[in-house]
Amino acid sequence: MVFAVLTFFALDLLALRGSDLALDLLVFLSGMLAGLAAARVATYPFRRMAGDFGILRTVGLFAGLAAVFVIIFGGTALAGIPPYPTAEGGNVGNMIYGLALGFLVGVPGGLVPPDAAPHPPTRGSSIRIVVVILTTVIGLFGLLFMLFLLLEYALVPLIRALAG
């Protein structure tokens, strides 16, 4: 909490000094905070129900993902800007995307029942969790690199040959 307040304070100071990047980050993070609060409020009535039925939590996650698309496409349509991030969207686009991302982050935490206390991890399980996370990240980076190589050296020359 203290880190968040210090971040907003530093971004405020930088925005007041004329930094456009700080202003964009401030608008985005403000939208994200508003989206997080909206997600927690929206999921509050379903909190007890999702704890009783595990499938409702999964349905809630997909409903939250659908709400993100509604926020993005509805917000950009109301603002009259393109639904994809461009410079034309400006601060309104930053706010809409921050709101959508905050909503997406806030839905899973809002669906956790209030009486669900986490079990303290043991030393062995903590190491396994770290290993799984690192292996997943390394594997995803490897897959992305392979996709880049496939696109760059196989598909792009093929498209250029067919276009020319």
FENRATA-V900738 format. One record per helix or strand of 3 or more residues. SS is the DSSP state (alpha for helix, beta for strand). FROM is the first residue (numbers start at 1). TO is the last residue. Records with the same first field share a line. If there is no record, write none. Layout:
SS: FROM-TO + FROM-TO
//
This chain:
alpha: 2-16 + 20-52 + 54-79 + 90-110 + 123-163
//
